[in-house]
Amino acid sequence: MVSCRPEDPKLSTGIWRGTLFIQNRELPFVFDISREKDKYAFTLHNASERIRLDSLTFSGDSVNIYFPVFDASFRAACSKEALRGYFTIHYADNYRIPFQAIHGQSFRFITSDTNTHIHPDFTGTYAVEFINPDNTVPAVFIVRQKGNYAEGTFLTPYGDYRYLEGNIVRDTLWLSALDGNHVYLFNATLKGDSITGTHWLGRSRNRPWRGVRNEKAKLPPAESLTYLREGYEKLEFTFPDVSGKPVSLQDEMFRNKVVIVQLLGTWCPNCVDETAFLAKWYPGNRHRGVEIIGLAYEQKDDFEYAARRVKILKQKLNVAYPILIAGVSDKAKAAQTLPALNDVIAFPTTILIGKDGKVKHIHTGFSGPGTGKHFDEWVEQFNEIVNKLLSEQTEMRQ
């Protein structure tokens, strides 16, 4: 093994194909390495998404590639043409997955179509359900296929599965994603309009899923899942910001404003997607009388750790609105911090409050940019609700 140092270009630039080894399966992913002077960058590819990381450090024959927002990393022994090591999620106990990567390969599951096999056409929309040991979860599966190449995503009541990419290998569709937190592998087979498959989640979890082609497939209304308990009209809370200063929804800066309360976690890719949208939206709308408060529910019951994660998120996404440290990511414990709500069943959950201080709208989950038109529809609906709340002539809160 040769030395792998930034000043000594032994780590080849260009395209790489990686493989995570989970549950006796191979989960492929693609990335590229670029170099400017002594600085390397690592960019993950998931369909049209690109996740760029500049946090590469070197020690002897090893490289460490860090995902600062998700608190995860690759650490590998490296040569010019190969990497071998582990992908680690640091906030979880002993969460290490072995991986390897080869320079110069760009395919996901199989190389380009050779036209030696007639592939089934998976393109379309499906009403599906994931089958867990104690329940089933409805979802909408969307897939686009060209030859043996495919992209897609799943929409669920709790959020979407972002950018999935893969291939049809003979008669089976395979899709994968790695974004720093999600470690997802799917397969599927078609029989007429019926589809069945398996979802492998990280190191140890897996579950079957099934469904039927339905171009009009929809989820249950996102506004029906989380709601105010009987007797409540308002949300009240006080949590510390990243400096430890208590911030309350009843503070003067929120008085007589439309307020958007975002329940999130820095560990949650859907939350990061929503935060990226809100961070860009907020500067252009704040002058209209709108404020945003993020409530972060983190993986550790440790204020210093949680505040550090939130500071990194705010810096990476240029978030100008406050994000408070509200609790831990356990949904039952999160619900206890907001007793006005019937439950917290998903991160993110977005609560819109009128100028009178009353809760007007609660949206569970988020359809992010990986869902295409569904994201556009969410943005349109979000703006319509905010505009309506801003135009309401109501009695100002006391």
Stockholm file with secondary structure:
# STOCKHOLM 1.0

chainA/1-398         MVSCRPEDPKLSTGIWRGTLFIQNRELPFVFDISREKDKYAFTLHNASERIRLDSLTFSGDSVNIYFPVFDASFRAACSKEALRGYFTIHYADNYRIPFQAIHGQSFRFITSDTNTHIHPDFTGTYAVEFINPDNTVPAVFIVRQKGNYAEGTFLTPYGDYRYLEGNIVRDTLWLSALDGNHVYLFNATLKGDSITGTHWLGRSRNRPWRGVRNEKAKLPPAESLTYLREGYEKLEFTFPDVSGKPVSLQDEMFRNKVVIVQLLGTWCPNCVDETAFLAKWYPGNRHRGVEIIGLAYEQKDDFEYAARRVKILKQKLNVAYPILIAGVSDKAKAAQTLPALNDVIAFPTTILIGKDGKVKHIHTGFSGPGTGKHFDEWVEQFNEIVNKLLSEQTEMRQ
#=GR chainA/1-398 SS CCCCBTTBBCSCCEEEEEEEEETTEEEEEEEEEEEETTEEEEEEEETTEEEEECCEEEETTEEEEEETTTTEEEEEEECSSEEEEEEEETTSTTCEEEEEEEETCCCSSSCSCCSSSCCCCCCEEEEEEEECSSCEEEEEEEEEEETTEEEEEEEETTEECCCEEEEEETTEEEEEEESSSCEEEEEEEEETTEEEEEEEETTTEEEEEEEEECTTCCCCCGGGSSCBCTTCCSCCCEEECTTSCEEETTSGGGTTSEEEEEEECTTCHHHHHHHHHHHHHGGGTGGGTEEEEEEEEESSSCHHHHHHHHHHHHHHHTCCSCEEEEEESCHHHHHHHCTTBSCCCSSSEEEEECTTSCEEEEEESCCCGGGTHHHHHHHHHHHHHHHHHHHCCCCCCC
#=GC SS_cons         CCCCBTTBBCSCCEEEEEEEEETTEEEEEEEEEEEETTEEEEEEEETTEEEEECCEEEETTEEEEEETTTTEEEEEEECSSEEEEEEEETTSTTCEEEEEEEETCCCSSSCSCCSSSCCCCCCEEEEEEEECSSCEEEEEEEEEEETTEEEEEEEETTEECCCEEEEEETTEEEEEEESSSCEEEEEEEEETTEEEEEEEETTTEEEEEEEEECTTCCCCCGGGSSCBCTTCCSCCCEEECTTSCEEETTSGGGTTSEEEEEEECTTCHHHHHHHHHHHHHGGGTGGGTEEEEEEEEESSSCHHHHHHHHHHHHHHHTCCSCEEEEEESCHHHHHHHCTTBSCCCSSSEEEEECTTSCEEEEEESCCCGGGTHHHHHHHHHHHHHHHHHHHCCCCCCC
//
